[in-house]
Amino acid sequence: MTTPANRVESTLLRRINERRLLEVIQSHGPSSRAMLTRASGLTAPTVSKAVDSLLRRGLIEELEPREQALGRPGKLVRMATQSGAVVGVVIDTQTCCTAAAGLDGTVTEEQTRRFATPDDYATLIDMVERDCRALMADVSGKLHGVGVSVPGLINDRLGEIVFSPNLHLLDKRNPAHDLGQRLGVPCLLIQESDGLCLSERLYGDARGIDDFAVLDASFGLGLAVMSGGHLLTGHSGMAGEIGHITVAPDGLRCGCGNRGCLETLATDAALLRMLADKLGRRLDIMAASALLAERAADFQHEIRSVTEYLAIAIAAVINIFNPTTLFVHGTLLAAEPDRFARVLERVKQRTLTASLADCTIVATRSSKRQGAIAGIMHHLTNAWAPTVR
Ligand SMILES: [Zn+2]
């Protein structure tokens, strides 16, 4: 006899199987039912039922026959690109961007819009809404959700950004909530470092890795840690604020109000500030990048100083979290191979030898734009069913 209790149980089991298949399709790309059966360990009838259900809900789609290689057995399914979409919004200190993508997470410049970050919150939300609507008008299929990547401390229990040291217009705000009310679509707030971490796991080089970390040394100094396959959150979701460790007790005032925080010394922003002081004029990241490409010898002192503190930050992450891989995000040091090699030389002087031997350190190719997309996709997958490990 079917009781309400075992109906709930069978619904849950069905959804867990569907989630398992979604994850396999996300990591393997286009797959036949036979391939899914092999990769998931589920039975062929279970795979067939789950695929039908995911197709009906628009989360996956069958490839057009002309897109399939000849001789492949069975029709292939992939994450929906025509019948479903998500939008990623990046709110950042200098520039904001909005991008639409299929559920496979592929973002293109054609589906990306950008604007300079305005000075007030109301204008910011107006501009994000405008760009979201423009992108939504071009999206074919169902819009499943919007991921909103933000800098600063998100308190999950309060459901807001409690404090954003480098973008105070976000203090005590929840742009995802405000945007969701205007657009009528589920919108999710994502801490930008967590987004980068999820992006590495879903689309980057951390596929299949359970213990890794992402250190963002661009404007602020952010950290996200995947430990045992779970994002480290702490009690309220605010863990990972490595940037506000004091390293120079009488140093410069940080955006957080304290003095001498690591992020005032170890980031692209720190190097930008030092270059500007020396030149007597402000410059943006692209100008700084071009300047260092041409005249690095004139700024050896500044480069060496930031190299030293970035190495200290990297060493701290490795010593404390013992990741198998550490991805470093940044433009002026991390993305330039010779300068990054010098950072890694300094890391050797600062890290416990045994911990360093366990860890590979690489510059990440992930972007915050991809992070916002990864954040909403991770949420949609999680909301579908719990994972079974
Ligand atoms: Zn600080």
Residues whose N, C-alpha, C, O or C-beta is under 5 A from the ligand:
A	BS01	ZN	G243 H244 C254 G255 C256 N258 C261
